[in-house]
Amino acid sequence: MGLLALAPLSARAQSGEARAQAQSRAKFLEGNAAYEQAQFQKALDAYVEAYRLLPLPGFLFNIAQCYRQLGQPEQAATFYRRYLAQSKQPPANAPLVRELIAEMDASVGKPRQKDSSLRKQTAEVAERRARQDSERSRTVASKSSPGKAELQDESLLKKWWVWAGAGAVVLAAGGVVYAATAPQPRPTTLGTIR
């Protein structure tokens, strides 16, 4: 008799778990949709609610990603750490998560250095581009007055008309192959009635 009394409780508990899973999944999907639309605060709220309903470690990673996108590196690092700590086995993306933690930790304590580093990188890229443009202009200037030996050494593969001819041959060959292998057309009339 004691077992029969527990059966309704067990069924209710199972239906409650199923309801929590369904609600958690709905919030997860809502969060994914918001994240895809770059609505990171809305996604964060949905992922937090999904985690509250069903505390799976994967939600912690999603929450951390939202905080990272919202420019809150300290909270992001906290949730990345919780994700690694609560996962029963090391997740497949553990190396990436560790890199993200290091990145978030670095950005928490050094926002000014990050800005100056960005300016330095931008200046280096601009300097490199200027050098490349300068080298290109020197190369173009030296090619503008070629000698006879340079004209003779120029490869046929660098001629535009060779490539245009090759393209025409390939196109014609494709047309022949299609014409030879095309299925017979369907009749366009209904036929005759006898």
C-alpha angles and dihedrals in degrees: 000000000000091000092053091053091053095049096078090048091051092048091049091049091050092049089049091052091048090050091049090050092049092048091046091051091050091052090047091053090046089052092049092051092049092046091052088054091050091247092137099167091052090047091049092053091049094048092048090052091047089052091048090054096043116010101215118160092231090069089060090060091051091049090051091050090053092050089049091052090047091056095249102127097168093059091042092054090048093054093043088055092048089050092055093043096049097044109103091216127023104276120238090247094051094116090052091047091052090051090050091050091052090047092049093046091050093050093049096060101031114041094141093048089051091055093048090045089052091050090049092050091048091051091049091051091048091049091049091050091049090052091048092049090049091051091048092051090051090049092049091048092051091048094049092078106038122177124231092264091056092049091053093047093056108116123235087231088071094057115102094213092058090057092044090053092047090051091050091051092050091048092050091048090051091052092051092049092049092048091049095048102034116121118251112269118253117250113264097209131068092232127231130307116226 
